[in-house]
Amino acid sequence: MAYIQIDKVGLKGIAVCVPKTSEETTSLSFFSNEESQKFIMVTGVKRRRISNSETCTSDLCYHAAKNLLKDLRWATDDVDCINFVTQTFDYILPATSCILQHRLGLKQDVLALDIS
């Protein structure tokens, strides 16, 4: 098993943002009531969040990051790294973390990393 140690690095906060609109699994038209109950039992997914067609993943992340910076009382110059973790990135290229780096007004030498 590999181990790595990186000095002077720490995780200071995590933020999330989900769309306000949700849809219950039991109301999905492609499931019968029995199928929806089985789906819930197997996956644990009772409802899903739905964004409008004009909202992309980076929009949700932008709002979460702005709130995190505010809650931590950090200036944008205090950020040295941004990790964007998702299965629904905006584009293949450029990396969504780079888009967020620009939108948030972070320094140009910030490490921007996408994790799919």
NORQUI-V19462 format. One record per residue. N is the residue number from 1. SS is DSSP state (~ for helix, > for strand, _ for the rest). PSI is psi in radians with two decimals (999 if undefined). OMEGA is omega as a letter, one per 30 degrees, with the letter a starting at -180 (* if undefined). Layout:
((N	SS	PSI	OMEGA) (N	SS	PSI	OMEGA))
This chain:
((1	_	2.35	a) (2	_	2.48	l) (3	_	2.57	l) (4	_	2.52	l) (5	_	2.21	l) (6	_	2.02	a) (7	_	2.64	l) (8	_	0.57	l) (9	_	2.37	l) (10	_	2.71	l) (11	_	2.05	a) (12	_	-0.33	a) (13	_	2.73	l) (14	_	2.43	l) (15	_	2.63	l) (16	_	2.79	l) (17	_	2.32	l) (18	_	2.67	l) (19	_	2.65	a) (20	_	-0.58	a) (21	>	2.35	l) (22	>	2.81	l) (23	>	2.27	a) (24	>	2.43	l) (25	~	-0.63	a) (26	~	-0.27	a) (27	~	0.00	a) (28	_	2.23	a) (29	_	-0.41	a) (30	_	-0.05	l) (31	_	2.41	l) (32	_	2.94	l) (33	~	-0.74	l) (34	~	-0.74	l) (35	~	-0.70	a) (36	~	-0.67	l) (37	~	-0.70	l) (38	~	-0.74	l) (39	~	-0.79	l) (40	~	-0.76	a) (41	~	-0.71	a) (42	~	-0.74	a) (43	~	-0.45	a) (44	_	0.07	a) (45	_	1.81	l) (46	_	-0.46	l) (47	>	2.79	l) (48	>	2.66	l) (49	>	2.49	a) (50	>	2.21	l) (51	_	2.86	l) (52	_	2.97	a) (53	_	-0.23	a) (54	_	-0.06	a) (55	_	2.27	l) (56	_	3.01	a) (57	~	-0.72	a) (58	~	-0.49	l) (59	~	-0.79	l) (60	~	-0.76	a) (61	~	-0.66	l) (62	~	-0.83	a) (63	~	-0.70	l) (64	~	-0.75	a) (65	~	-0.71	l) (66	~	-0.76	l) (67	~	-0.69	l) (68	~	-0.79	l) (69	~	-0.71	l) (70	~	-0.81	a) (71	~	-0.65	l) (72	~	-0.16	a) (73	_	0.80	a) (74	_	2.49	l) (75	_	2.77	l) (76	~	-0.46	l) (77	~	-0.24	l) (78	~	-0.21	a) (79	_	2.23	l) (80	_	-0.29	a) (81	>	2.46	l) (82	>	2.17	l) (83	>	2.17	l) (84	>	1.97	a) (85	>	2.07	a) (86	_	2.87	l) (87	_	-0.03	a) (88	_	1.18	l) (89	_	2.82	a) (90	_	-0.82	a) (91	_	2.84	l) (92	_	-0.83	l) (93	_	2.40	f) (94	_	2.87	l) (95	_	2.45	a) (96	~	-0.56	l) (97	~	-0.61	l) (98	~	-0.65	l) (99	~	-0.77	l) (100	~	-0.69	l) (101	~	-0.80	l) (102	~	-0.84	a) (103	~	-0.62	a) (104	~	-0.18	a) (105	_	0.56	l) (106	_	2.82	l) (107	_	2.72	l) (108	_	-0.39	a) (109	_	0.28	l) (110	_	2.37	l) (111	>	2.06	a) (112	>	2.11	a) (113	>	2.26	l) (114	>	2.34	l) (115	>	2.01	a) (116	_	999	*))
